[in-house]
Amino acid sequence: MIRSWGGTVARLIARPWLNMVVLSLLANTAAALTSIDNVRVWRAPDHTRLVLDLGGPVEHKLFMLTNPSRLVVDLEGVKLNAKLSDTSLKGTPIKALRSAPRKSNDLRIVLDLSTRINPKSFLLKKSAGKNDRLVIDLFDKQKTVVKTVEKVVQQQSAKSDILIAVDAGHGGEDPGALGPKTGKRRLREKDVVLAISKDLVKLINAEPGYKAELVRRGDYYIPLRKRRDIARKMRADLFISIHADAFSNPKARGASVFALSRKGATSETARFLAEQENKADLIGGVGGVNLQDKDELLRGVLVDLSMTATLGSSLQVGARVLKKMDSVAKLHKPRVEQAGFAVLKSADVPSILIETGFISNPDEAKKLASSYYRRSMAKSIFSGVKEYFYAVPPVGSYVAWKKSGGQEVAVNSKSTLPKVAVSKKSVAQKRSAKVHITSSGDTLSAIARRYKVSLAQLRQVNGLSSSAIRIGQRLTIPTI
């Protein structure tokens, strides 16, 4: 049998076409190796993320070595097509990346470390236009302790700030929606919404009685649940998540405001957008996402009795924000919509999600790329937020104190409100410290319209018997 098989092989080798078969088999063996096509590193406040873009799924294992500190990643059946030396490691605990082959088809990647870390890894399957990826998170062991005592004292003080958590959607591995291609780059949702969020925070922090913090401060990914947790830890009075839509039809346009829905989406568009945004955890890479976990979270939210009040507040503030946005952008819907956005599922923090426009629409993408338009959008959002909190200010806040007739004073987080007896007469006289100094062309009726007060109120507060005014006259503006 051996001689017969050997003779058969010899006869086959003598045939020219067999060379092609052998070469094809060898090529298929090489093609069976999974490729590492790119290596990227992202730095977040509490961890560093290393991402390997793969040609397919791989088997891998991690282990630590000491003296010096190293993290070793062994991968089976892998070839390296990327240059590790091209990866930027600035600001990370990784001093260097190096690799070497193991056995015949395996690869070892070594991370030389400058500090102690806790590693965690998981594979992400091909999804939403992304190839298979190996994600390795290096969590900092020495975490910065954030002092929250002063914030708690401020929140409980007589003139506390209204705290707003501003969340820029997506980030890092998850670019969000992409705009039409112009030149070499495409407008990315994660960049647009971070710019709008920064403008919004700047506006909020410039307003007495308000304080805002960014949930995502840079280009890195934060899981959806953690975004809500950050807002809760800072004891936020409001959570605002900023996004930019995309749709298969490039003609789709308009800005929207969403609140959470218990019973499902209020429209097919709302349902579609919620599904797209909730996929962010799969794109960004959380690792342990499953439907059972989401059901448990939803059950926990539903049994929390405070959700009813929270949803009501979300709808009220959303309505005011949407109304103000109408002066800046075309609205996709004339009302606040509701859908099951995971990022909005907070039981005790009123939460809204704002879609600032359709980045997939060429005209709206051009606007979203404009710093002027982004600032205008931020101004309209904050205008709606201020209107809501003036109508229903948190008890003990500076805004509540001012609305009740307080004098305008400098706000200090460590100061307390002196006890002041406020009569009905003083409230009428000191309803607001806002003053308008008249200039050429001003009329009393135009000033009333500008500040959205009635002409009668304006005349009464300023003791005017007629609508005649003079240049340079100081007029007190009521905010009743």
C-alpha positions, 0 to 999 in steps of 0.5 A: 500500500505504501509503495502504491501510494508513493508511486501514485504521488510520484506520478502526480508530481510529474504532472504540471497542473499539480504545482498549481494545486500545491501552491493553492493549498499553501496559499489557503493555509496562509490565508487561514491565519487571522490578521491584525490589521490595525492597533489603536490606543484610547485614554480615558480618565480611569483606564486605557483601552488597546484595540486590535482590529482583526481579520476574524475571531481569535483565541487569546490569553493574558498574563502579567509579568513583574520586574519589570512590569509587563502584560503579555498577550498570546494569540493563536493563528495570527499574523501581524500586518500593523506596525506597533511602533506607529501607535501613539502611547502618550499619556498611557501606562504603556511605555512600549509595544513589541511582538514576536512569533511563537511556535509556527503560527502564534504571536506574542504581544508584550506591553511594557508598563510604567505603572500597575494596572488591572487588565481585562479583555474581551472579543467583539464580533463583527457588527455595525460595519466594524470588523472583529476586534480584541479589546484590552482595558488597562484599569488604573490601580491608583484611582484619583479620589474625588472629594464630593463633600463640598458638592454635597454641602453646596447641594444642601446649602440655602443657595445651591447650584442647579447641577447639570450633567452633559453627556456627549454621545459615543466616543473612542471606538464608537464614532457614532453616525457619519456625515457625507464624505467631503475630502479625506474625512467624514464628519463624525457624530462623536466630534460634533456632539462633544463640541456642542456639549463643551459649548453648553457646559461653558454657557451653563457655568457662566450663569449664576446659580448653575453648574455643569460637568461633562460626562465624557471629556475627551475622545474615549468611550463610556458604557451607557449605564456608567454615563447615568451613574456619573450623573447620579454620583454628581447628584445632578438635577438634570441629565442631557445626552447630546447626539446627531441623527443618521438615517438611510434616507439622506433627505431626513432632517430636523432636530428632536428631543427624547425622553424615556418611554415605559411602553415603547417608542412613540413613533417608528423613527423614535424606535429606530433611533433608540435601537441605533443608539443602544447598539453603541455598547456593542460598537464601543465594547462593554463586553458583558452586554445581554438582553437579560441584563437589560431586562433586569435593569428595566425591571428595577427602574419600573419598580422604583416609585420615583420614576413617575415623577422623573419621567414627568420632569423629563417631558416638561424640560424636554418640551421647553428645550424643543420650543427653544431649539425651534428658533435655531433648527428645523424640528423633526417632530413638533413634540417630545418623543419617547423611546427606550434609550438605555442612557435615559433609564435613570430612576431619580435624575430627569433625563433627556436625549437631544438629537441636534440634527441629521448628520446624514443630511448634507445640508444639516451636516454642513451646519453641524460642522459650523462652530457658530451653529453649534454654539447657537444650538447650545444657547437654545438648549440652555435657554429651554433648561433655564425656563424650566428651572425658573418655573420649577426651581429645586428647593433651596437653590439659588434660582428658587431664592432669586425667584422668591424676591432675593437680591442679586449677590455673589454666589459662593459654594460655602456661603449660606443664605442670610435670613431675610423677611420677605413681604408681599410688597417687597416681592413685587418690588424686587421680583428681579434685579435685571435692568435695561438701559434704553438707547436710541430707537428703543420703545417701551413696547419693543422692550416688553416684547424683547423680555417677554413681559407685558407692557402693563407689567413693565410700566407698573414696575417702573412707575410709568404713567405713559409709554414715553421713555428717554435715552439712558433711562434705567428700566427694571425688567419684571420676571413675573 
